[in-house]
Amino acid sequence: MWVPAMVPAVLRLPIVLLIAAAIPVSTEQDQSNYPKYLCDTQNVSGLIEDERIAAAYVNELKTPLDILHKASANSQWDFNTNITDYNQNMSETVENEQTKK
């Protein structure tokens, strides 16, 4: 993934994490597993300063972040197509977790 050289090293990891989290993935089969996805991504952290280690870390996080984004997209779709209190609560819960990451 290309990040401009003029971006300070301190900001490169958050930019890469943001880009990785923005990759859209959505399937119907996972719509009932939002709590599982939230548990799977609890170990995400951005405290690595060495760029090589950070790159390896981002590669390792790609799958959990894809899963979190998929859960977010699915929960938003569920709420937008079936407005119920349950779907609203799940959508808000997943969105809050995605915002933390």
Contact map, one row per residue, 1 for C-alpha under 8 A:
11100000000000010000000000000000000000000000000000000000000000000000000000000000000000000000000000000
11110000000000000000000000000000000000000000000000000000000000000000000000000000000000000000000000000
11111010000100110000000000000000000000000000000000000000000000000000000000000000000000000000000000000
01111110000000000000000000000000000000000000000000000000000000000000000000000000000000000000000000000
00111111000000000000000000000000000000000000000000000000000000000000000000000000000000000000000000000
00011111000000000000000000000000000000000000000000000000000000000000000000000000000000000000000000000
00111111101100000000000000000000000000000000000000000000000000000000000000000000000000000000000000000
00001111111100000000000000000000000000000000000000000000000000000000000000000000000000000000000000000
00000011111110000000000000000000000000000000000000100000000000000000000000000000000000000000000000000
00000001111110000000000000000000000000000000000010000000000000000000000000000000000000000000000000000
00000011111111100000000000000000000000000000000000000000000000000000000000000000000000000000000000000
00100011111111110000000000000000000000000000000000000000000000000000000000000000000000000000000000000
00000000111111111000000000000000000000000000010000100110010000000000000000000000000000000000000000000
00000000001111111100000000000000000000000000010000000000000000000000000000000000000000000000000000000
00100000001111111110000000000000000000000000000000000000000000000000000000000000000000000000000000000
10100000000111111111000000000000000000000000000000000000010000000000000000000000000000000000000000000
00000000000011111111100000000000000000000000000000000000010000000000000000000000000000000000000000000
00000000000001111111110000000000000000000000000000000000000000000000000000000000000000000000000000000
00000000000000111111111000000000000000000000000000000000000000000000000000000000000000000000000000000
00000000000000011111111000000000000000000000000000000000000001001100000000000000000000000000000000000
00000000000000001111111000000000000000000000000000000000000001001101100000000000000000000000000000000
00000000000000000111111100000000000000000000000000000000000000000000100000000000000000000000000000000
00000000000000000011111110000000000000000000000000000000000000000100100000000000000000000000000000000
00000000000000000000011111000000000000000000000000000000000000000100110010000000000000000000000000000
00000000000000000000001111100000000000000000000000000000000000000110110010000000000000000000000000000
00000000000000000000000111110000000000000000000000000000000000000000011011000000000000000000000000000
00000000000000000000000011111110000000000000000000000000000000000000010001000000000000000000000000000
00000000000000000000000001111110000000000000000000000000000000000000000001000000000000000000000000000
00000000000000000000000000111111000000000000000000000000000000000000000000000000000000000000000000000
00000000000000000000000000111111110000000000000000000000000000000000001001000000000000000000000000000
00000000000000000000000000111111110000000000000000000000000000000000001001100100000000000000000000000
00000000000000000000000000001111110000000000000000000000000000000000000000000000000000000000000000000
00000000000000000000000000000111111110000000000000000000000000000000001000000000000000000000000000000
00000000000000000000000000000111111111000000000000000000000000000000001000100000000000000100010000000
00000000000000000000000000000000111111100000000000000000000000000000000000000000000000000000000000000
00000000000000000000000000000000111111110000000000000000000000000000000000000000000000000000000000000
00000000000000000000000000000000111111111000000000000000000000010011001000000000000000000000000000000
00000000000000000000000000000000011111111100000000000000000000000001000000000000000000000000010010000
00000000000000000000000000000000001111111100000000000000000000000000000000000000000000000000000000000
00000000000000000000000000000000000111111110000000000000000000010000000000000000000000000000000000000
00000000000000000000000000000000000011111111000000000000000000011001000000000000000000000000000000000
00000000000000000000000000000000000001111111000000000000000000000000000000000000000000000000000000000
00000000000000000000000000000000000000011111100000000000000000000000000000000000000000000000000000000
00000000000000000000000000000000000000001111110000000000000010000000000000000000000000000000000000001
00000000000000000000000000000000000000000011111000000000000000000000000000000000000000000000000000001
00000000000011000000000000000000000000000001111100000000000000000000000000000000000000000000000000000
00000000000000000000000000000000000000000000111110000000000000000000000000000000000000000000000000000
00000000000000000000000000000000000000000000011111101100000000000000000000000000000000000000000000000
00000000010000000000000000000000000000000000001111101100000000000000000000000000000000000000000000000
00000000000000000000000000000000000000000000000111111100000000000000000000000000000000000000000000000
00000000100010000000000000000000000000000000000111111110000000000000000000000000000000000000000000000
00000000000000000000000000000000000000000000000001111111000000000000000000000000000000000000000000000
00000000000000000000000000000000000000000000000111111111100000000000000000000000000000000000000000000
00000000000010000000000000000000000000000000000111111111110000000000000000000000000000000000000000000
00000000000010000000000000000000000000000000000000111111111000000000000000000000000000000000000000000
00000000000000000000000000000000000000000000000000011111111100000000000000000000000000000000000000000
00000000000000000000000000000000000000000000000000001111111110000000000000000000000000000000000000000
00000000000010011000000000000000000000000000000000000111111111000000000000000000000000000000000000000
00000000000000000000000000000000000000000000000000000011111111000000000000000000000000000000000000000
00000000000000000000000000000000000000000000000000000001111111100000000000000000000000000000000000000
00000000000000000000000000000000000000000001000000000000111111111000000000000000000000000000000000000
00000000000000000001100000000000000000000000000000000000011111111100000000000000000000000000000000000
00000000000000000000000000000000000000000000000000000000000111111110000000000000000000000000000000000
00000000000000000000000000000000000010011000000000000000000011111111000000000000000000000000000000000
00000000000000000001100000000000000000001000000000000000000011111111100000000000000000000000000000000
00000000000000000001101110000000000000000000000000000000000001111111110000000000000000000000000000000
00000000000000000000000010000000000010000000000000000000000000111111111000000000000000000000000000000
00000000000000000000100000000000000011001000000000000000000000011111111100000000000000000000010001000
00000000000000000000111110000000000000000000000000000000000000001111111110000000000000000000000001000
00000000000000000000000111100000000000000000000000000000000000000111111111000000000000000000000000000
00000000000000000000000001000110110010000000000000000000000000000011111111100000000000000000010000000
00000000000000000000000000000000000000000000000000000000000000000001111111110000000000000010011001000
00000000000000000000000111000000000000000000000000000000000000000000111111111000000000000000000000000
00000000000000000000000001110110000000000000000000000000000000000000011111111100000000000000000000000
00000000000000000000000000000010010000000000000000000000000000000000001111111110000000100110010000000
00000000000000000000000000000000000000000000000000000000000000000000000111111111000000000010000000000
00000000000000000000000000000000000000000000000000000000000000000000000011111111100000000000000000000
00000000000000000000000000000010000000000000000000000000000000000000000001111111111000100000000000000
00000000000000000000000000000000000000000000000000000000000000000000000000111111111100110010000000000
00000000000000000000000000000000000000000000000000000000000000000000000000011111111000000000000000000
00000000000000000000000000000000000000000000000000000000000000000000000000001111111000000000000000000
00000000000000000000000000000000000000000000000000000000000000000000000000000111111100100000000000000
00000000000000000000000000000000000000000000000000000000000000000000000000000111111110110000000000000
00000000000000000000000000000000000000000000000000000000000000000000000000000010011111110000000000000
00000000000000000000000000000000000000000000000000000000000000000000000000000000001111111000000000000
00000000000000000000000000000000000000000000000000000000000000000000000000000000000111111100000000000
00000000000000000000000000000000000000000000000000000000000000000000000000100110011111111110000000000
00000000000000000000000000000000000000000000000000000000000000000000000000000010001111111111000000000
00000000000000000000000000000000000000000000000000000000000000000000000000000000000011111111100000000
00000000000000000000000000000000010000000000000000000000000000000000000000100000000001111111110000000
00000000000000000000000000000000000000000000000000000000000000000000000100110010000000111111111000000
00000000000000000000000000000000000000000000000000000000000000000000000000000000000000011111111100000
00000000000000000000000000000000000000000000000000000000000000000000000000000000000000001111111110000
00000000000000000000000000000000010001000000000000000000000000000001001100100000000000000111111111000
00000000000000000000000000000000000000000000000000000000000000000000000100000000000000000011111111100
00000000000000000000000000000000000000000000000000000000000000000000000000000000000000000001111111110
00000000000000000000000000000000000001000000000000000000000000000000000000000000000000000000111111111
00000000000000000000000000000000000000000000000000000000000000000001100100000000000000000000011111111
00000000000000000000000000000000000000000000000000000000000000000000000000000000000000000000001111111
00000000000000000000000000000000000000000000000000000000000000000000000000000000000000000000000111111
00000000000000000000000000000000000000000001100000000000000000000000000000000000000000000000000011111
